[in-house]
Amino acid sequence: MIRVQRILLILVVLLTCVGCDQITKIAARNYLSSSQPTSYLGGIFSLQCTENPGAFLSFGSTFPPRTRFWVFTVLTGIALSGMVVGMLVHRSPSPKDITGLSLIVAGGLGNLMDRLLHHGAVIDFMNIDLGGLRTGVFNIADVAIVVGAGMLIFLGFQKRGWRFIRANG
């Protein structure tokens, strides 16, 4: 994949995901902030706007504000920058690898923008409840991160892992 194509793919994924994430968060703040949770599909899917000062499942929300800033804003920014540089300088990443990494970066960037705009908190507004399986409250950026990570794990097994499992299984 030539560098121009790689940059275009990264930009398309970033702009699309970050744009959708920020638009849905604006809508959540405007329409869900003052309301009770709204359930759909018999309670399987619900919408409620919350501000999460922590990370996944509110991890770190009880950290002192200064620690949260350094961990969730500064270190995240450094990690995302490193991922972008890695995508640009790696000799021959596949378009699938670039897409997976770009989804992770887009999700991280969407949440990082929230932290910078909303005093260190991320806007979350979706929840899924499948009987005993209930997610934490999440947003589009979180979905992008999970899908990107899932893609990379699947691609890793596709490239190397299935042979290892068959040989040792």
FENGI-V469988 format. One line per field, one symbol per residue. phi: phi as a letter, one per 40 degrees, with the letter a starting at -180 (. if undefined). psi: psi as a letter, one per 30 degrees, with the letter a starting at -180 (. if undefined). burial: # if it has 24 or more other C-alpha atoms within 12 Angstrom, else .. A space follows every 10 residues. Layout:
phi=???
psi=???
burial=???
This chain:
phi=.cdccccccd cccccccccc cccccccccc bbdbbcdbbb fggcbbbacb bbcbbdfgdg cccddccddc ccbcccdccc ccccddcccd caccdccccc cccccccccc ccdddccbfg bbcbababbb gccbcccbbc cccccccccc dccccccccb cccccccbb
psi=kleeeeeeee eeeeeeeeee eeeeeeeeee ffegllkkkl hhgeklkkkl kjfabkhgkg fflkeeeeee efeeeeeeee eeeeeeeefk eikleeeeee eeeeeeeeee eeeeeefhhg lkkkfkkkji cfjkllkaae eeeeeeeeee eeeeeeeeee eeeeeeeg.
burial=.....##.## #.#######. ##.###.##. .#........ ....###### ######.... .......##. ###..##..# ..##..##.. ..#.###### ########## #####....# ########.. .....##### #########. ##........ .........
